[in-house]
Amino acid sequence: MFKIFNKNDNSKEVAKERLKLVLIHDRAHVSPKFLDMVKGDIIRVISDYMEIDEEGLDVKLTRTKRESDDTPIPALVANIPILKMKDRALK
C-alpha cells in the first residue's frame, strides 16, 4: 500500500514505515511477485464461496509477535472486501 503525502504527513515517519516494510519483506525472503501469486491463489479459492472486490483486495506482509514468547515474526495480512456470498456457500 502506498501512502500519498499531504500537509499533515511527517516525511520522516513515512520513510521509516516504508523502510520497515522493505526490511520485513527482505527478512522473510518474499518478493512482490510472490505476494502477487498468493493474492491470485486467495482470489481463486474464495471466489467459489463469495463475490469479492478484487481491486480492493490488499495483501501485505507485516510483523507481529508470537504469542508464546513475544518473538517478532512475519505475518501475512489480507483485507478482502466481500460484495456478496454465493448461494452454495450458504448451504
DRENDOFI-301610 format. One line per 10 residues: for each residue x, y, z of N, C-alpha, C, O, CB. Coordinates in pm, 1 decimal, always signed. Glycine has a CB too. Layout:
N
X Y Z X Y Z X Y Z X Y Z X Y Z; ...
//
This chain:
91
+85.0 -115.9 +0.0 +0.0 +0.0 +0.0 +90.2 +122.9 +0.0 +183.2 +132.3 +80.1 -97.1 -0.6 +121.8; +62.7 +216.3 -89.3 +141.4 +337.0 -96.9 +69.7 +449.4 -26.9 -52.4 +462.2 -36.0 +170.6 +373.8 -241.2; +145.5 +530.3 +42.6 +87.1 +642.4 +114.3 +115.9 +768.7 +35.1 +229.0 +791.3 -7.9 +142.9 +652.6 +259.6; +15.0 +849.9 +16.1 +30.4 +976.9 -54.5 +60.7 +1085.1 +48.6 -5.4 +1094.5 +152.0 -98.1 +1012.1 -137.7; +160.5 +1165.5 +19.0 +197.1 +1272.0 +110.8 +93.7 +1383.1 +108.3 +37.7 +1414.7 +3.3 +334.8 +1327.3 +76.4; +68.9 +1441.4 +223.0 -9.9 +1563.6 +230.5 +51.7 +1654.7 +335.9 +153.7 +1620.3 +395.5 -159.1 +1532.7 +263.5; -8.0 +1768.1 +358.8 +49.7 +1866.4 +450.7 +70.6 +1811.7 +591.2 +163.7 +1853.5 +660.0 -38.8 +1987.9 +457.3; -12.1 +1720.9 +634.2 -5.7 +1671.0 +770.5 +92.2 +1555.0 +788.5 +120.2 +1515.5 +901.7 -142.0 +1628.1 +814.0; +144.5 +1500.3 +679.3 +236.6 +1387.0 +689.0 +374.5 +1431.2 +735.2 +426.1 +1535.2 +694.2 +247.3 +1315.7 +554.9; +431.2 +1350.9 +819.5 +568.5 +1372.2 +861.6 +653.6 +1281.5 +773.5 +650.6 +1159.6 +790.4 +589.2 +1342.1 +1016.3
+728.9 +1337.9 +680.4 +802.6 +1257.4 +582.1 +900.4 +1161.3 +648.4 +926.8 +1053.8 +594.6 +877.8 +1348.1 +485.9; +954.2 +1197.7 +763.1 +1045.6 +1108.9 +834.0 +972.2 +982.0 +877.4 +1026.0 +872.1 +863.5 +1107.2 +1180.6 +956.4; +850.9 +995.6 +929.4 +773.1 +880.6 +974.5 +729.5 +793.1 +856.7 +730.1 +670.5 +866.9 +650.7 +927.4 +1053.4; +691.7 +855.8 +745.4 +651.8 +780.8 +626.9 +770.7 +700.6 +574.5 +755.8 +583.1 +540.9 +597.4 +875.8 +517.2; +886.8 +762.0 +567.3 +1007.6 +692.3 +521.2 +1042.8 +577.1 +615.2 +1084.0 +470.0 +570.7 +1126.2 +790.7 +510.9; +1026.4 +599.9 +744.0 +1054.8 +497.0 +843.7 +962.5 +376.2 +825.3 +1008.4 +262.1 +831.7 +1039.6 +554.5 +985.7; +833.4 +399.9 +802.7 +737.6 +290.9 +780.7 +769.3 +214.3 +652.7 +761.2 +91.5 +650.2 +594.5 +346.0 +774.6; +805.0 +285.7 +547.1 +840.4 +218.2 +421.0 +963.8 +131.8 +437.6 +970.5 +21.1 +384.2 +863.8 +320.8 +309.7; +1061.0 +181.8 +511.4 +1182.6 +104.6 +536.1 +1151.0 -21.1 +616.0 +1206.7 -127.4 +588.8 +1286.7 +190.0 +610.4; +1062.1 -10.1 +714.2 +1021.2 -127.8 +792.5 +961.6 -235.2 +701.3 +993.3 -353.4 +714.7 +918.6 -87.7 +901.6
+874.5 -193.0 +607.8 +813.0 -289.1 +515.7 +916.9 -356.1 +427.5 +909.8 -476.7 +403.9 +708.5 -220.2 +428.8; +1012.7 -279.7 +379.0 +1119.8 -336.0 +295.5 +1199.6 -437.6 +375.3 +1231.4 -545.1 +324.4 +1213.0 -224.4 +242.1; +1232.6 -405.0 +500.0 +1309.5 -497.2 +583.7 +1231.4 -624.6 +613.8 +1288.7 -733.6 +614.5 +1349.5 -429.0 +714.1; +1101.6 -612.1 +638.7 +1018.4 -729.8 +665.1 +1017.9 -821.4 +543.4 +1034.5 -942.6 +556.5 +873.8 -688.1 +701.9; +998.8 -763.2 +424.0 +999.3 -844.2 +301.5 +1133.7 -911.9 +282.0 +1140.4 -1028.8 +244.0 +965.9 -757.8 +179.2; +1241.5 -837.5 +308.2 +1375.2 -891.3 +288.3 +1404.0 -1005.2 +386.6 +1455.6 -1109.7 +347.1 +1479.8 -780.5 +303.6; +1371.2 -985.5 +512.3 +1398.1 -1088.1 +614.6 +1314.3 -1212.8 +593.8 +1357.4 -1322.9 +628.1 +1371.9 -1032.2 +753.5; +1195.8 -1197.0 +538.4 +1109.6 -1312.5 +514.3 +1138.8 -1376.4 +378.5 +1078.4 -1477.5 +342.3 +962.3 -1271.3 +522.3; +1231.6 -1316.9 +303.8 +1268.4 -1366.3 +171.0 +1145.5 -1376.2 +80.0 +1124.8 -1477.6 +13.3 +1337.2 -1503.6 +182.4; +1065.1 -1270.8 +78.0 +942.3 -1267.2 -0.5 +951.2 -1153.9 -102.1 +976.2 -1038.6 -66.7 +818.1 -1249.6 +91.2
+930.5 -1188.6 -228.0 +934.6 -1087.6 -334.0 +793.4 -1036.5 -361.7 +695.7 -1102.8 -326.8 +998.0 -1145.6 -463.5; +781.9 -919.6 -424.1 +649.3 -870.8 -463.4 +578.8 -970.1 -556.1 +456.4 -982.4 -551.6 +661.1 -733.9 -532.3; +654.8 -1040.9 -639.7 +596.6 -1140.1 -729.7 +531.3 -1252.8 -648.6 +423.8 -1300.8 -684.2 +704.8 -1197.3 -825.1; +596.2 -1294.2 -540.6 +540.2 -1397.2 -453.7 +407.4 -1350.4 -394.8 +310.3 -1426.1 -393.6 +639.2 -1432.9 -341.1; +402.4 -1227.3 -346.1 +278.1 -1174.3 -289.2 +167.8 -1169.0 -394.6 +51.5 -1194.6 -363.8 +301.4 -1034.3 -230.0; +203.6 -1135.9 -518.5 +104.8 -1136.5 -627.0 +51.4 -1277.7 -651.6 -67.6 -1295.7 -677.7 +166.6 -1080.2 -756.3; +139.7 -1377.7 -643.4 +96.0 -1516.8 -661.9 +2.0 -1558.0 -548.4 -99.2 -1623.7 -572.4 +218.5 -1612.5 -668.0; +34.9 -1519.9 -426.4 -50.8 -1551.6 -311.1 -186.5 -1484.2 -328.5 -290.6 -1545.0 -303.3 +15.8 -1506.2 -177.6; -184.5 -1359.7 -371.2 -308.6 -1285.0 -393.6 -396.3 -1357.0 -496.6 -517.1 -1370.0 -476.9 -277.4 -1140.5 -440.9; -336.3 -1403.3 -605.2 -410.2 -1476.9 -708.3 -469.0 -1606.5 -654.1 -582.4 -1642.1 -686.2 -319.5 -1507.3 -826.7
-391.8 -1676.8 -572.2 -441.4 -1801.4 -512.3 -557.9 -1773.7 -417.7 -656.3 -1847.7 -417.7 -328.2 -1873.7 -436.8; -548.3 -1670.1 -338.7 -656.7 -1634.6 -246.0 -783.5 -1604.4 -324.9 -891.7 -1650.5 -288.6 -617.1 -1512.3 -157.8; -770.7 -1527.8 -431.8 -887.0 -1493.5 -515.4 -951.4 -1619.7 -571.3 -1073.5 -1634.2 -566.7 -845.5 -1399.2 -631.2; -869.8 -1711.6 -624.4 -923.2 -1835.0 -682.7 -997.9 -1918.6 -578.4 -1106.0 -1970.5 -606.3 -809.8 -1917.8 -744.5; -941.7 -1931.3 -461.1 -1002.3 -2016.5 -358.5 -1132.4 -1957.0 -306.0 -1233.2 -2027.4 -300.1 -904.7 -2037.7 -243.0; -1133.1 -1830.5 -268.0 -1253.7 -1775.1 -205.9 -1361.1 -1738.8 -307.3 -1476.2 -1717.1 -269.4 -1218.3 -1653.3 -125.0; -1326.3 -1731.8 -434.8 -1426.1 -1699.5 -537.6 -1533.1 -1807.2 -550.3 -1641.0 -1779.9 -602.9 -1358.1 -1679.7 -672.0; -1506.1 -1928.6 -503.6 -1607.6 -2033.7 -503.1 -1717.1 -2004.5 -400.9 -1829.3 -2053.2 -414.7 -1543.5 -2169.4 -473.7; -1686.1 -1927.2 -300.9 -1776.8 -1906.0 -188.8 -1836.5 -1765.3 -180.7 -1943.5 -1745.7 -123.2 -1705.1 -1935.3 -62.6; -1767.6 -1669.5 -237.9 -1814.8 -1531.6 -228.9 -1766.8 -1448.8 -346.3 -1666.3 -1480.3 -410.0 -1768.9 -1468.2 -98.9
-1839.6 -1343.8 -373.4 -1800.7 -1247.2 -475.4 -1723.5 -1137.2 -403.0 -1772.9 -1078.0 -307.0 -1926.4 -1189.6 -554.0; -1602.0 -1110.8 -450.3 -1518.7 -1010.7 -382.9 -1483.1 -896.6 -476.6 -1492.7 -908.9 -598.7 -1391.1 -1075.0 -328.6; -1442.2 -786.5 -417.8 -1392.4 -671.7 -493.0 -1242.2 -692.6 -511.4 -1162.9 -657.8 -423.8 -1423.8 -534.7 -419.2; -1203.8 -749.4 -625.0 -1062.4 -781.2 -648.7 -973.9 -657.4 -648.7 -858.2 -664.4 -607.2 -1047.0 -854.0 -780.5; -1026.1 -544.8 -694.3 -947.9 -420.9 -695.5 -919.5 -372.5 -553.6 -816.8 -309.7 -527.9 -1021.6 -311.8 -774.4; -1011.3 -402.2 -461.8 -995.1 -359.2 -323.7 -917.1 -456.8 -236.9 -886.6 -427.2 -121.3 -1128.3 -336.5 -263.3; -884.6 -573.9 -292.9 -809.5 -675.7 -219.0 -669.9 -623.7 -187.7 -599.2 -575.8 -276.4 -801.5 -808.1 -299.4; -631.3 -633.3 -63.0 -499.7 -585.4 -20.3 -430.4 -696.5 +57.2 -477.9 -738.0 +162.9 -511.8 -456.0 +66.6; -318.3 -744.5 +4.9 -238.8 -847.7 +71.0 -102.5 -788.6 +98.9 -36.6 -735.5 +9.5 -227.7 -977.8 -15.9; -60.4 -798.7 +226.2 +71.6 -744.1 +259.2 +137.9 -827.6 +366.8 +72.8 -901.4 +440.8 +60.4 -597.9 +305.2
+265.9 -814.3 +373.1 +344.2 -881.6 +475.0 +375.2 -778.6 +581.9 +420.2 -668.2 +551.4 +475.0 -945.3 +415.8; +351.6 -814.0 +704.9 +377.9 -722.9 +815.8 +448.3 -801.6 +925.4 +493.8 -913.6 +902.5 +245.7 -657.2 +868.9; +457.1 -744.2 +1042.1 +525.3 -811.6 +1151.8 +432.3 -817.6 +1272.4 +358.6 -723.1 +1300.4 +657.9 -739.4 +1187.8; +436.7 -928.5 +1342.2 +359.1 -946.3 +1464.5 +447.7 -1018.4 +1565.0 +562.6 -1051.2 +1535.5 +226.1 -1026.2 +1437.9; +393.8 -1042.5 +1683.1 +471.2 -1114.6 +1784.9 +407.6 -1250.2 +1812.2 +285.3 -1262.2 +1820.1 +480.8 -1032.3 +1915.8; +489.9 -1349.7 +1826.4 +444.3 -1483.9 +1860.3 +385.1 -1480.1 +2001.2 +442.9 -1419.8 +2091.6 +561.4 -1587.9 +1850.7; +269.5 -1544.7 +2019.4 +201.4 -1541.7 +2149.7 +283.0 -1608.4 +2259.6 +282.8 -1562.8 +2373.9 +66.1 -1609.5 +2139.3; +352.4 -1715.8 +2225.4 +421.3 -1793.6 +2328.5 +539.9 -1721.5 +2392.1 +564.7 -1735.9 +2511.8 +468.5 -1922.6 +2269.8; +613.2 -1643.8 +2312.0 +733.9 -1581.1 +2368.7 +760.3 -1438.9 +2319.2 +868.6 -1384.7 +2341.3 +853.2 -1666.0 +2337.4; +662.4 -1378.6 +2252.7 +673.8 -1240.8 +2202.3 +786.7 -1219.4 +2101.3 +830.0 -1106.1 +2080.7 +694.1 -1147.7 +2317.5
+834.6 -1326.9 +2038.3 +935.2 -1313.9 +1932.9 +869.9 -1252.3 +1809.6 +763.0 -1297.0 +1768.1 +999.3 -1452.2 +1898.7; +933.3 -1148.9 +1749.4 +875.8 -1090.7 +1626.6 +882.2 -1191.7 +1511.7 +985.2 -1255.1 +1488.4 +951.0 -959.8 +1587.2; +769.2 -1205.3 +1440.4 +761.8 -1295.5 +1325.5 +683.4 -1227.0 +1213.8 +598.6 -1142.2 +1241.3 +695.4 -1431.4 +1364.8; +710.9 -1263.0 +1087.4 +633.1 -1205.6 +977.2 +490.2 -1259.2 +979.5 +465.6 -1371.6 +1023.5 +699.9 -1236.8 +841.3; +396.2 -1177.3 +931.4 +255.7 -1218.3 +922.9 +199.0 -1172.0 +789.4 +222.6 -1059.2 +746.3 +172.4 -1160.1 +1041.8; +124.9 -1259.6 +725.6 +56.9 -1226.1 +601.5 -81.7 -1174.5 +638.1 -158.0 -1243.3 +705.8 +48.7 -1349.6 +504.7; -114.2 -1053.7 +593.6 -242.1 -991.3 +626.3 -317.4 -965.8 +496.8 -262.5 -909.2 +402.3 -222.1 -858.8 +706.6; -443.8 -1007.9 +492.8 -526.9 -987.4 +374.3 -653.5 -913.3 +413.7 -724.2 -954.3 +505.8 -561.5 -1122.4 +306.3; -681.7 -804.8 +344.4 -805.9 -730.4 +359.9 -885.8 -757.8 +232.9 -846.1 -716.4 +124.0 -780.7 -574.2 +383.0; -999.6 -828.3 +247.4 -1075.3 -876.0 +131.7 -1217.7 -821.6 +137.4 -1299.4 -871.7 +214.7 -1076.5 -1031.0 +126.6
-1249.2 -719.5 +56.6 -1386.2 -667.2 +55.7 -1481.6 -767.8 -10.0 -1462.8 -806.1 -125.4 -1391.8 -531.2 -18.8; -1583.8 -809.8 +64.8 -1681.4 -907.2 +15.0 -1802.3 -833.2 -39.7 -1864.8 -754.0 +30.9 -1724.1 -1006.5 +127.0; -1835.0 -859.3 -166.2 -1951.5 -797.2 -228.4 -2078.5 -873.7 -193.3 -2180.6 -814.1 -159.1 -1934.0 -790.4 -380.7; -2071.0 -1007.8 -202.0 -2185.8 -1089.9 -160.6 -2142.3 -1234.5 -149.4 -2045.6 -1278.2 -211.8 -2304.0 -1076.3 -260.7; -2217.9 -1308.4 -66.6 -2193.5 -1451.2 -51.0 -2265.6 -1523.7 -164.2 -2374.6 -1483.9 -205.2 -2241.5 -1502.7 +89.4; -2203.7 -1630.3 -214.0 -2268.1 -1711.0 -317.0 -2362.8 -1810.5 -252.8 -2341.2 -1853.1 -139.3 -2163.5 -1783.9 -403.1; -2467.8 -1847.7 -324.9 -2570.9 -1936.9 -272.1 -2513.4 -2066.2 -216.6 -2556.2 -2111.8 -110.6 -2671.4 -1968.6 -379.8; -2419.3 -2125.1 -284.6 -2367.0 -2253.9 -240.2 -2287.6 -2242.3 -110.3 -2270.0 -2341.5 -39.5 -2279.6 -2314.3 -348.3; -2239.8 -2122.3 -78.5 -2166.5 -2103.7 +47.0 -2261.6 -2098.8 +166.2 -2220.4 -2123.5 +279.6 -2082.7 -1975.4 +41.5; -2387.3 -2067.3 +141.4 -2485.2 -2053.6 +249.5 -2549.9 -2185.9 +287.4 -2619.8 -2193.4 +388.5 -2592.3 -1955.3 +209.6
-2528.1 -2290.1 +208.6 -2593.8 -2420.1 +233.8 -2513.8 -2506.1 +327.2 -2554.7 -2617.8 +358.6 -2616.4 -2495.0 +104.1
//
